[in-house]
């Protein structure tokens, strides 16, 4: 019989593993956009005219620190120069004024030196004035609309007792004479006008307890002394608690109702209410 041929085994030396290089793409630096820009003064006042410093002086220092060169550079707005840095300006300079009219200043795209001074280097930016940013404005408006929607939704489904408690913070004792529809209407209006405040009050557990204490006081179940230092039972004058110094009496009573002793008093008042 013919012998079977045996396959020859060839050993291969292990090949080195070549690690694949991972290329990390660096984010592109934001580019300066050539466009008209508008700046507006911060704060409630909008004077007819308001001038901000346009050159460095001992009274109004206009200095920008260059981190790359580790040096301070003096700033100056010159209408006939491309650069806002004094050390880069050459020849005779024509100084310009920076004047806001009715609280705003619009700088056309042709005045790149003034735009960069106001948008990048001027120390008053975001202190005395800000640059109008349509994208940021849209984001802020969207955030506010979402907050308003959340507040209105919460107000719409809120029970009448919590509605009264929140509105008492806003309207005081007037809520005692209001009907349920008036309360719901004013609650929705309050949520729309001041959504952040409304949500803060809605999440504050002490608001309900403060309202509970005020209702008990208005009903004569408990009494607050004339100096607003002591709460007593209305029926027999027995002292319930002393108000800590410099605290709102009803806030203090609300905190007291959460103690072991206060829980029993809460149950007693709740039955009478």
C-alpha positions as CSV (number, residue, x, y, z in Angstrom):
1,X,0.0,0.0,0.0
2,X,1.2,3.5,-0.8
3,X,2.1,5.6,2.2
4,X,0.0,8.8,2.8
5,X,2.0,12.0,2.3
6,X,2.4,14.0,5.5
7,X,2.0,17.8,5.3
8,X,5.1,19.7,6.2
9,X,4.6,22.1,9.1
10,X,6.2,25.5,8.6
11,X,6.7,27.7,11.6
12,X,6.1,31.4,10.9
13,X,7.7,34.0,13.2
14,X,5.1,36.2,15.0
15,X,4.4,39.4,13.2
16,X,4.6,42.7,15.1
17,X,1.2,44.3,15.7
18,X,1.1,47.7,14.1
19,X,-1.1,50.1,16.2
20,X,-3.4,52.2,14.3
21,X,-2.9,55.9,14.7
22,X,-6.0,57.7,15.9
23,X,-6.3,61.1,14.6
24,X,-7.9,63.5,17.0
25,X,-9.4,66.4,15.1
26,X,-9.0,69.6,17.0
27,X,-12.0,71.9,17.1
28,X,-11.6,74.8,14.8
29,X,-11.0,78.2,16.3
30,X,-14.0,80.5,16.1
31,X,-13.6,82.9,13.2
32,X,-14.2,86.6,13.3
33,X,-17.4,87.3,11.3
34,X,-17.5,90.4,9.2
35,X,-20.9,92.0,9.8
36,X,-22.6,95.1,11.3
37,X,-22.7,94.9,15.1
38,X,-24.9,96.5,17.7
39,X,-24.1,97.2,21.3
40,X,-26.4,98.3,24.1
41,X,-25.9,99.7,27.6
42,X,-26.7,97.5,30.5
43,X,-29.1,98.5,33.3
44,X,-32.5,100.3,33.3
45,X,-31.1,103.7,32.3
46,X,-31.0,104.7,28.7
47,X,-29.5,108.2,28.5
48,X,-29.7,110.2,25.3
49,X,-26.0,110.1,25.0
50,X,-23.3,108.1,26.9
51,X,-19.6,108.1,26.1
52,X,-17.2,105.4,27.2
53,X,-13.4,105.7,27.2
54,X,-11.7,105.2,23.8
55,X,-8.1,105.6,24.9
56,X,-6.0,104.6,27.9
57,X,-5.5,107.1,30.7
58,X,-4.7,107.0,34.4
59,X,-8.3,107.8,35.2
60,X,-9.8,105.3,32.7
61,X,-7.2,102.5,32.1
62,X,-7.7,100.7,28.9
63,X,-5.2,97.8,29.1
64,X,-5.4,94.3,27.6
65,X,-3.2,91.5,28.8
66,X,-1.9,89.3,25.9
67,X,-1.4,85.8,27.3
68,X,0.6,84.7,24.3
69,X,3.2,87.4,24.7
70,X,2.8,87.8,28.5
71,X,2.5,91.6,28.1
72,X,0.0,94.3,28.7
73,X,-1.0,96.3,25.7
74,X,-2.4,99.8,25.8
75,X,-5.7,100.3,23.8
76,X,-6.7,103.3,21.7
77,X,-9.4,103.8,19.1
78,X,-8.0,105.7,16.2
79,X,-10.2,106.1,13.1
80,X,-7.3,106.0,10.7
81,X,-5.6,102.8,12.1
82,X,-6.4,99.2,11.7
83,X,-5.1,98.1,15.0
84,X,-6.4,99.0,18.5
85,X,-3.1,98.5,20.1
86,X,-1.0,101.7,20.6
87,X,2.3,99.9,20.0
88,X,1.1,98.7,16.5
89,X,-0.3,102.1,15.4
90,X,2.0,104.1,13.1
91,X,2.2,107.7,12.1
92,X,-0.2,110.4,13.1
93,X,-3.4,109.1,14.6
94,X,-7.0,110.5,14.5
95,X,-8.7,109.7,17.8
96,X,-12.4,108.7,17.7
97,X,-15.1,108.8,20.3
98,X,-17.4,105.9,21.4
99,X,-20.8,107.3,22.0
100,X,-24.0,105.4,22.7
101,X,-27.2,107.2,21.7
102,X,-30.5,106.2,23.4
103,X,-28.6,103.3,25.0
104,X,-27.4,101.7,21.7
105,X,-24.4,101.9,19.4
106,X,-24.4,100.3,15.9
107,X,-21.0,99.9,14.3
108,X,-20.9,99.1,10.6
109,X,-18.7,96.3,9.3
110,X,-16.3,98.8,7.7
111,X,-15.1,99.8,11.2
112,X,-13.4,96.6,12.1
113,X,-11.0,98.3,14.6
114,X,-13.9,99.7,16.7
115,X,-15.8,96.5,16.5
116,X,-12.9,94.5,17.8
117,X,-12.2,97.0,20.5
118,X,-15.8,96.8,21.7
119,X,-16.3,93.0,21.2
120,X,-12.9,91.6,22.4
121,X,-10.7,94.0,24.2
122,X,-12.6,96.8,26.0
123,X,-12.8,96.3,29.8
124,X,-16.3,97.7,30.0
125,X,-17.8,94.8,27.8
126,X,-20.4,92.9,29.7
127,X,-20.0,95.4,32.6
128,X,-21.4,98.6,31.2
129,X,-22.5,97.4,27.8
130,X,-23.1,94.1,25.9
131,X,-23.1,93.1,22.3
132,X,-26.4,92.0,20.8
133,X,-26.3,88.3,20.0
134,X,-29.4,87.0,18.1
135,X,-28.5,83.4,18.9
136,X,-28.0,83.9,22.6
137,X,-31.2,86.0,22.7
138,X,-33.1,83.2,21.0
139,X,-31.7,80.7,23.5
140,X,-32.7,82.9,26.4
141,X,-36.2,83.4,25.1
142,X,-36.6,79.7,24.5
143,X,-35.5,79.0,28.1
144,X,-37.9,81.5,29.4
145,X,-40.8,80.1,27.3
146,X,-40.1,76.6,28.6
147,X,-40.0,78.0,32.2
148,X,-43.3,79.8,31.6
149,X,-44.9,76.7,30.1
150,X,-43.8,74.6,33.1
151,X,-45.2,77.2,35.5
152,X,-48.5,77.5,33.7
153,X,-48.9,73.7,33.5
154,X,-48.3,73.4,37.2
155,X,-50.7,76.2,38.0
156,X,-53.4,74.7,35.9
157,X,-53.4,71.4,37.8
158,X,-52.7,72.8,41.3
159,X,-55.3,72.2,44.0
160,X,-57.0,75.2,45.5
161,X,-55.3,75.0,48.9
162,X,-51.8,75.2,47.4
163,X,-53.0,78.0,45.0
164,X,-54.2,80.0,48.0
165,X,-50.9,79.4,49.8
166,X,-48.8,80.7,46.9
167,X,-51.1,83.7,46.1
168,X,-51.0,84.7,49.8
169,X,-47.3,85.4,49.4
170,X,-48.1,87.6,46.4
171,X,-51.5,89.2,47.5
172,X,-51.5,88.9,51.3
173,X,-54.8,88.6,53.2
174,X,-56.8,89.5,50.0
175,X,-56.9,85.8,49.1
176,X,-59.3,85.1,52.1
177,X,-62.1,86.9,50.2
178,X,-61.4,85.4,46.8
179,X,-63.5,82.6,45.2
180,X,-61.9,79.5,43.7
181,X,-62.2,80.8,40.1
182,X,-60.6,84.1,41.1
183,X,-57.8,82.2,42.8
184,X,-57.2,80.0,39.7
185,X,-57.2,83.0,37.4
186,X,-54.8,85.0,39.5
187,X,-52.6,81.9,40.0
188,X,-52.3,81.5,36.2
189,X,-51.5,85.2,35.7
190,X,-48.9,85.0,38.5
191,X,-47.3,81.9,36.9
192,X,-47.2,83.6,33.5
193,X,-45.7,86.9,34.8
194,X,-43.2,85.5,37.2
195,X,-42.6,81.8,36.3
196,X,-39.3,81.5,38.2
197,X,-40.8,82.9,41.4
198,X,-43.9,80.7,41.0
199,X,-42.0,77.5,40.6
200,X,-39.8,78.4,43.6
201,X,-42.9,78.9,45.8
202,X,-44.5,75.7,44.4
203,X,-41.5,73.7,45.5
204,X,-41.3,75.3,48.9
205,X,-43.0,73.0,51.4
206,X,-43.1,75.8,54.0
207,X,-45.4,77.9,51.9
208,X,-48.3,75.5,52.6
209,X,-47.5,75.5,56.3
210,X,-47.2,79.3,56.5
211,X,-50.6,79.6,54.8
212,X,-52.0,77.0,57.3
213,X,-50.7,79.1,60.2
214,X,-52.1,82.3,58.8
215,X,-55.5,80.7,58.2
216,X,-55.5,79.4,61.8
217,X,-54.7,82.9,63.0
218,X,-57.4,84.5,60.9
219,X,-59.9,82.0,62.2
220,X,-58.9,82.8,65.8
221,X,-57.7,79.2,66.5
222,X,-54.3,80.6,67.4
223,X,-53.2,84.1,68.4
224,X,-50.0,86.1,67.7
225,X,-49.1,88.6,70.3
226,X,-48.9,92.3,69.5
227,X,-45.1,92.2,69.6
228,X,-45.2,89.2,67.2
229,X,-43.0,87.2,69.6
230,X,-45.5,84.6,71.0
231,X,-48.1,82.2,69.6
232,X,-50.9,81.1,71.9
233,X,-54.1,79.1,71.7
234,X,-57.1,81.3,70.9
235,X,-59.4,79.4,73.2
236,X,-57.4,79.6,76.5
237,X,-54.4,81.7,75.8
238,X,-52.0,78.8,76.5
239,X,-48.6,79.5,75.0
240,X,-47.7,77.4,71.9
241,X,-44.2,78.8,71.1
242,X,-41.9,81.8,71.2
243,X,-40.8,83.3,67.9
244,X,-37.0,83.3,67.5
245,X,-35.5,86.8,67.3
246,X,-35.5,88.4,63.8
247,X,-37.6,85.7,62.2
248,X,-40.9,86.0,60.3
249,X,-43.4,84.7,62.9
250,X,-45.4,82.5,60.4
251,X,-42.2,81.1,58.9
252,X,-41.1,80.2,62.5
253,X,-44.5,78.6,63.3
254,X,-44.4,76.6,60.0
255,X,-41.0,75.2,61.1
256,X,-42.4,74.5,64.5
257,X,-45.3,72.5,63.0
258,X,-42.7,70.0,61.6
259,X,-41.3,69.1,65.1
260,X,-42.7,66.2,67.1
261,X,-44.7,68.6,69.4
262,X,-45.8,70.7,66.4
263,X,-47.2,67.7,64.5
264,X,-49.8,67.1,67.3
265,X,-50.7,70.8,67.3
266,X,-51.0,70.7,63.5
267,X,-53.5,67.8,63.8
268,X,-55.5,69.7,66.4
269,X,-55.6,72.9,64.3
270,X,-56.5,71.0,61.2
271,X,-59.6,69.5,62.8
272,X,-60.8,72.9,63.8
273,X,-60.2,74.5,60.4
